[in-house]
Amino acid sequence: MTEPSESSFTSRILRSSAARLAASVATLGVSFLMMPFVLRTLGDHDYGLWVIVASFEGYYYFLDLGLNMAASRYVSARLGTRDEQGVNEAVSTAFYIFLGLGAAVAVCTVAASILASRFVSPEDAGVVRVLLMVAGFTVALGFPVHAYAGIVYGHMRHDLIEISTIVRQLVSGLLIYIALSRGYGLIGYAVIVSASNLIGTAYFYTTAMRLWPTLRVRRASFNRKLAAELLAYSTWTTLSHFADMIRLRVDALVIGATLGASSVARYNVGYRLAEISCGLVYRATNFMMPLFTRYFASGATDLVVRRLLLLTRANSYLALTSCFVVILIGRRFIEIWVGPEYLDAYAVMVVLLAGQLVEAVATPLGNVVFATANLRYYAILNLIEAAANAALSLILVQRMGILGVAVGTSVPMIISRMIILPYYVTRMLNVPLTTYYAATAPSAVVTGVALAMATAAGTIVLGTAGYLELAAIAVAAGLMNTIAHYLLTMSRDERAWVNALARQRLGAMAN
């Protein structure tokens, strides 16, 4: 394949990463602003009905069975070799599988609607049936378009999709505000949400066709052998995702069963801050599987290694900077956000950040595993980690309370993502393990020193800071860490390249 220039590659990465991060922030922002209004206008009862319906919608997406990722991988591999017939065959095969899954979602929707009176009161069953039909058929109609994911993501054009997501979030938020203000209620809310999703699906389809205009989906192009491969790939993907659900969601069950619901709430304060901090980094960088797939398909293993190390360095900087800021201001933020009685959540947050930091840094390793389809090992590793998480949490919660559960969650995560997974991937790529660790070490050292200095300097200010002061401290700390990385972890050539790229972007903005 023709490899893009270094500046072109990095430009795509930065563009996609910035767009994914901006979309996540926009979604969080709209949800944060709209939640009080929606609760006030719909009321607890009607909003609760929507939550029930939305839970069914989440279950429908699980029927994807990992095929979305499988289709992306197989389509991306054929894009890498410019195999036009192979692309058409892969998309066509995935399309008809997803079409069948969409039909299954439609059947489940009808069944759930018929049984609505079993899980809501008889007087609510009528409106819930309407909501289930609207949400369910929206999901069913969107399923076949999942087959086109490899076209968009294989071309690394996440920015096109995420920009449309931002626009849809803002517009749908405005429309929901208008509709609820004029008394259209729960049905109006559901129609706007579903219409926004359908518009997003249509835009995704048109974007894929624009990126690969020769694409033709035909029944004759359906390949049974390829379908079997897609299903085999998706089986391990589904098992891996199931293990993720266990290892990331078992904490609340352990705490609730042993310490009670109030302890779950205290733990959740620290958990949410850690999740948001590293979750944004994960969201901004977890999209490289299609590109790695194209490299492998074209035999460019050396490019896989170079990009893996480059992205590991980038993830190290982003994740460490994010954790650095949250650790610095987290104690005071908790104190003014939910009250000083929740300050024990700060230690929970710090311990959880250690595990989620390692997982965020290791994101490119997971992308390589999915690109090479070596999913059995990855799924088994996730299952073992989930079991270790549950067992260790159950032991430590008796001795250390909610902090013990945090330790039980982070320790298996650190071992699997910092030791076992890097060993497996570097061995697969025939790269020394020390080379991988060398990509993360400079960021860790620089961030550690910066955190110590910032904590010492900011102790007095943090004691009385409000939200605005905390925001200013966070920005200043992030800039300090960024400057330190620029001066201490980048080579002279890398700094020269960054300077040239900055001048190029500023010149484009000026014109």
Backbone hydrogen bonds, N-H to C=O, Kabsch-Sander energy under -0.5 kcal/mol:
donor,donor_aa,acceptor,acceptor_aa,energy
3,E,1,M,-0.8
9,F,5,S,-2.9
10,T,6,E,-2.6
11,S,7,S,-2.2
12,R,8,S,-2.1
13,I,9,F,-2.3
14,L,10,T,-3.0
15,R,11,S,-2.5
16,S,12,R,-2.9
17,S,13,I,-3.0
18,A,14,L,-2.7
19,A,15,R,-2.1
20,R,16,S,-2.6
21,L,17,S,-2.5
22,A,18,A,-2.7
23,A,19,A,-2.4
24,S,20,R,-2.0
25,V,21,L,-2.5
26,A,22,A,-2.6
27,T,23,A,-2.5
28,L,24,S,-2.5
29,G,25,V,-2.9
30,V,26,A,-2.9
31,S,27,T,-2.3
32,F,28,L,-2.6
33,L,29,G,-2.4
34,M,30,V,-2.7
35,M,31,S,-2.2
37,F,33,L,-0.6
38,V,34,M,-3.1
39,L,35,M,-2.6
40,R,36,P,-2.1
41,T,37,F,-2.5
42,L,38,V,-2.8
43,G,38,V,-0.6
43,G,39,L,-1.7
46,D,42,L,-0.6
47,Y,43,G,-2.3
48,G,44,D,-2.1
49,L,45,H,-1.6
50,W,46,D,-1.8
51,V,47,Y,-2.1
52,I,48,G,-1.9
53,V,49,L,-2.1
54,A,50,W,-3.0
55,S,51,V,-1.8
56,F,52,I,-1.4
57,E,53,V,-1.9
58,G,54,A,-2.0
59,Y,55,S,-1.8
60,Y,56,F,-2.1
61,Y,57,E,-1.6
62,F,58,G,-0.9
62,F,59,Y,-0.5
63,L,59,Y,-0.6
63,L,60,Y,-1.6
64,D,61,Y,-1.7
65,L,62,F,-1.7
67,L,64,D,-2.2
70,A,66,G,-1.8
71,A,67,L,-3.2
72,S,68,N,-2.1
73,R,69,M,-2.3
74,Y,70,A,-2.2
75,V,71,A,-2.5
76,S,72,S,-2.4
77,A,73,R,-2.1
78,R,74,Y,-1.3
79,L,75,V,-1.9
80,G,76,S,-2.1
81,T,77,A,-0.8
82,R,79,L,-1.4
83,D,78,R,-2.6
84,E,82,R,-1.3
87,V,83,D,-2.4
88,N,84,E,-2.2
89,E,85,Q,-2.4
90,A,86,G,-2.6
91,V,87,V,-2.8
92,S,88,N,-2.4
93,T,89,E,-2.5
94,A,90,A,-2.4
95,F,91,V,-2.7
96,Y,92,S,-2.0
97,I,93,T,-1.6
98,F,94,A,-2.8
99,L,95,F,-2.3
100,G,96,Y,-1.7
101,L,97,I,-2.1
102,G,98,F,-2.8
103,A,99,L,-2.0
104,A,100,G,-1.8
105,V,101,L,-2.2
106,A,102,G,-2.1
107,V,103,A,-2.2
108,C,104,A,-2.5
109,T,105,V,-2.4
110,V,106,A,-2.1
111,A,107,V,-2.4
112,A,108,C,-2.8
113,S,109,T,-2.3
114,I,110,V,-2.3
115,L,111,A,-1.9
116,A,113,S,-1.2
118,R,115,L,-2.3
119,F,115,L,-0.5
119,F,116,A,-1.3
120,V,116,A,-1.2
124,D,121,S,-1.3
125,A,121,S,-1.1
126,G,122,P,-0.5
128,V,124,D,-2.2
129,R,125,A,-2.3
130,V,126,G,-1.6
131,L,127,V,-2.4
132,L,128,V,-2.9
133,M,129,R,-2.2
134,V,130,V,-2.5
135,A,131,L,-2.8
136,G,132,L,-2.9
137,F,133,M,-2.2
138,T,134,V,-1.3
139,V,135,A,-1.9
140,A,136,G,-2.4
141,L,137,F,-2.3
142,G,138,T,-1.3
143,F,139,V,-1.2
145,V,142,G,-0.8
146,H,142,G,-0.5
146,H,143,F,-1.9
147,A,144,P,-1.4
148,Y,145,V,-1.9
149,A,146,H,-1.6
151,I,148,Y,-0.9
152,V,148,Y,-1.3
153,Y,149,A,-2.8
154,G,150,G,-1.9
155,H,151,I,-1.1
156,M,153,Y,-1.2
157,R,152,V,-2.1
160,L,157,R,-0.7
161,I,157,R,-1.0
162,E,158,H,-3.0
163,I,159,D,-2.3
164,S,160,L,-1.3
165,T,161,I,-1.8
166,I,162,E,-2.2
167,V,163,I,-2.1
168,R,164,S,-2.7
169,Q,165,T,-2.6
170,L,166,I,-2.3
171,V,167,V,-2.8
172,S,168,R,-2.9
173,G,169,Q,-2.0
174,L,170,L,-2.0
175,L,171,V,-2.7
176,I,172,S,-2.7
177,Y,173,G,-2.0
178,I,174,L,-2.3
179,A,175,L,-3.1
180,L,176,I,-2.8
181,S,177,Y,-1.9
182,R,178,I,-1.5
183,G,180,L,-1.2
184,Y,179,A,-2.4
188,G,184,Y,-1.3
189,Y,185,G,-2.0
190,A,186,L,-2.5
191,V,187,I,-2.5
192,I,188,G,-2.1
193,V,189,Y,-2.2
194,S,190,A,-2.5
195,A,191,V,-2.7
196,S,192,I,-2.3
197,N,193,V,-1.9
198,L,194,S,-2.4
199,I,195,A,-2.4
200,G,196,S,-2.1
201,T,197,N,-2.1
202,A,198,L,-2.5
203,Y,199,I,-2.4
204,F,200,G,-2.3
205,Y,201,T,-2.1
206,T,202,A,-2.3
207,T,203,Y,-2.4
208,A,204,F,-2.2
209,M,205,Y,-2.2
210,R,206,T,-1.8
211,L,207,T,-2.0
212,W,208,A,-1.8
215,L,212,W,-2.0
218,R,216,R,-0.7
221,S,218,R,-0.9
222,F,219,R,-1.5
224,R,222,F,-0.6
227,A,223,N,-2.4
228,A,224,R,-2.2
229,E,225,K,-1.8
230,L,226,L,-2.8
231,L,227,A,-2.3
232,A,228,A,-2.2
233,Y,229,E,-2.6
234,S,230,L,-2.6
235,T,231,L,-1.6
236,W,232,A,-1.2
237,T,233,Y,-1.8
238,T,234,S,-2.9
239,L,235,T,-2.1
240,S,236,W,-2.4
241,H,237,T,-2.5
242,F,238,T,-2.5
243,A,239,L,-2.2
244,D,240,S,-2.0
245,M,241,H,-2.2
246,I,242,F,-1.7
247,R,243,A,-2.9
248,L,244,D,-2.1
249,R,245,M,-0.8
249,R,246,I,-0.6
250,V,246,I,-1.4
253,L,249,R,-0.6
254,V,250,V,-2.1
255,I,251,D,-2.7
256,G,252,A,-2.7
257,A,253,L,-2.1
258,T,254,V,-1.3
259,L,255,I,-3.4
260,G,255,I,-1.4
263,S,260,G,-0.5
264,V,260,G,-1.1
265,A,261,A,-1.8
266,R,262,S,-1.6
267,Y,263,S,-2.5
268,N,264,V,-2.4
269,V,265,A,-1.2
270,G,266,R,-1.0
271,Y,267,Y,-2.4
272,R,268,N,-2.8
273,L,269,V,-1.6
274,A,270,G,-2.1
275,E,271,Y,-2.8
276,I,272,R,-2.6
277,S,273,L,-2.0
278,C,274,A,-2.2
279,G,275,E,-2.4
280,L,276,I,-1.8
281,V,277,S,-0.7
282,Y,278,C,-2.6
283,R,279,G,-2.6
284,A,280,L,-1.9
285,T,281,V,-1.1
285,T,282,Y,-0.6
286,N,282,Y,-2.0
287,F,285,T,-1.9
292,F,288,M,-2.5
293,T,289,M,-2.5
294,R,290,P,-2.0
295,Y,291,L,-2.1
296,F,292,F,-2.5
297,A,293,T,-2.6
298,S,294,R,-1.6
299,G,296,F,-1.3
300,A,295,Y,-2.6
301,T,299,G,-1.5
303,L,300,A,-0.6
304,V,300,A,-1.3
305,V,301,T,-2.1
306,R,302,D,-2.3
307,R,303,L,-2.9
308,L,304,V,-2.6
309,L,305,V,-2.3
310,L,306,R,-2.2
311,L,307,R,-3.0
312,T,308,L,-2.1
313,R,309,L,-2.0
314,A,310,L,-2.1
315,N,311,L,-2.9
316,S,312,T,-2.4
317,Y,313,R,-2.1
318,L,314,A,-2.6
319,A,315,N,-3.1
320,L,316,S,-2.3
321,T,317,Y,-2.4
322,S,318,L,-2.3
323,C,319,A,-2.6
324,F,320,L,-2.7
325,V,321,T,-2.3
326,V,322,S,-2.2
327,I,323,C,-2.9
328,L,324,F,-1.8
329,I,325,V,-2.2
330,G,326,V,-2.0
331,R,327,I,-0.5
333,F,329,I,-2.5
334,I,330,G,-2.6
335,E,331,R,-1.9
336,I,332,R,-1.9
337,W,333,F,-2.0
338,V,334,I,-2.2
339,G,334,I,-1.2
342,Y,339,G,-1.9
343,L,340,P,-1.7
345,A,342,Y,-2.2
346,Y,343,L,-1.7
347,A,343,L,-0.5
348,V,344,D,-1.0
349,M,345,A,-2.6
350,V,346,Y,-2.4
351,V,347,A,-2.2
352,L,348,V,-2.6
353,L,349,M,-2.5
354,A,350,V,-1.4
355,G,351,V,-1.2
356,Q,352,L,-2.7
357,L,353,L,-2.7
358,V,354,A,-1.6
359,E,355,G,-2.1
360,A,356,Q,-2.4
361,V,357,L,-2.4
362,A,358,V,-1.9
363,T,360,A,-1.2
365,L,362,A,-0.8
366,G,362,A,-1.5
367,N,363,T,-1.9
368,V,364,P,-2.0
369,V,365,L,-2.0
370,F,366,G,-2.4
371,A,367,N,-1.9
372,T,368,V,-1.8
373,A,369,V,-0.6
374,N,369,V,-1.4
375,L,373,A,-1.5
378,Y,374,N,-0.9
379,A,375,L,-3.1
380,I,376,R,-2.4
381,L,377,Y,-2.5
382,N,378,Y,-2.3
383,L,379,A,-2.3
384,I,380,I,-2.6
385,E,381,L,-2.5
386,A,382,N,-2.4
387,A,383,L,-2.3
388,A,384,I,-2.7
389,N,385,E,-2.7
390,A,386,A,-2.3
391,A,387,A,-2.6
392,L,388,A,-2.8
393,S,389,N,-2.4
394,L,390,A,-2.1
395,I,391,A,-1.6
396,L,392,L,-2.8
397,V,393,S,-2.3
398,Q,395,I,-0.6
399,R,396,L,-0.7
400,M,396,L,-3.3
401,G,397,V,-1.2
403,L,400,M,-1.0
404,G,401,G,-0.6
405,V,401,G,-1.1
406,A,402,I,-1.7
407,V,403,L,-2.2
408,G,404,G,-2.6
409,T,405,V,-1.5
410,S,406,A,-2.4
411,V,407,V,-2.5
413,M,409,T,-1.0
414,I,410,S,-2.8
415,I,411,V,-2.3
416,S,412,P,-2.5
417,R,413,M,-2.6
418,M,414,I,-2.3
419,I,415,I,-1.4
420,I,415,I,-2.1
421,L,416,S,-3.0
423,Y,419,I,-1.7
424,Y,420,I,-2.3
425,V,421,L,-2.6
426,T,422,P,-2.6
427,R,423,Y,-1.8
428,M,424,Y,-2.0
429,L,425,V,-2.1
430,N,426,T,-0.6
430,N,427,R,-0.6
431,V,426,T,-3.1
435,T,432,P,-0.9
436,Y,432,P,-1.1
437,Y,433,L,-2.1
438,A,434,T,-2.1
439,A,435,T,-0.7
439,A,436,Y,-1.1
440,T,436,Y,-0.6
440,T,437,Y,-1.1
441,A,437,Y,-2.1
444,A,440,T,-1.9
445,V,441,A,-2.4
446,V,442,P,-2.5
447,T,443,S,-2.6
448,G,444,A,-2.1
449,V,445,V,-2.1
450,A,446,V,-2.4
451,L,447,T,-2.8
452,A,448,G,-2.0
453,M,449,V,-2.3
454,A,450,A,-2.8
455,T,451,L,-2.6
456,A,452,A,-2.0
457,A,453,M,-2.3
458,G,454,A,-2.4
459,T,455,T,-0.8
462,L,458,G,-2.9
463,G,459,T,-1.0
464,T,461,V,-1.2
465,A,461,V,-0.5
465,A,462,L,-0.5
470,L,466,G,-2.6
471,A,467,Y,-2.5
472,A,468,L,-2.3
473,I,469,E,-2.6
474,A,470,L,-2.7
475,V,471,A,-2.3
476,A,472,A,-2.6
477,A,473,I,-2.9
478,G,474,A,-2.5
479,L,475,V,-2.5
480,M,476,A,-2.4
481,N,477,A,-2.4
482,T,478,G,-2.2
483,I,479,L,-2.8
484,A,480,M,-2.3
485,H,481,N,-2.2
486,Y,482,T,-2.5
487,L,483,I,-2.4
488,L,484,A,-2.4
489,T,485,H,-2.3
490,M,485,H,-0.9
495,R,491,S,-2.4
496,A,492,R,-2.2
497,W,493,D,-2.3
498,V,494,E,-2.4
499,N,495,R,-2.4
500,A,496,A,-2.3
501,L,497,W,-2.6
502,A,498,V,-2.5
503,R,499,N,-2.4
504,Q,500,A,-2.3
505,R,501,L,-2.4
506,L,502,A,-2.7
507,G,503,R,-2.4
508,A,504,Q,-2.1
509,M,505,R,-2.2
510,A,506,L,-2.2
511,N,507,G,-1.7
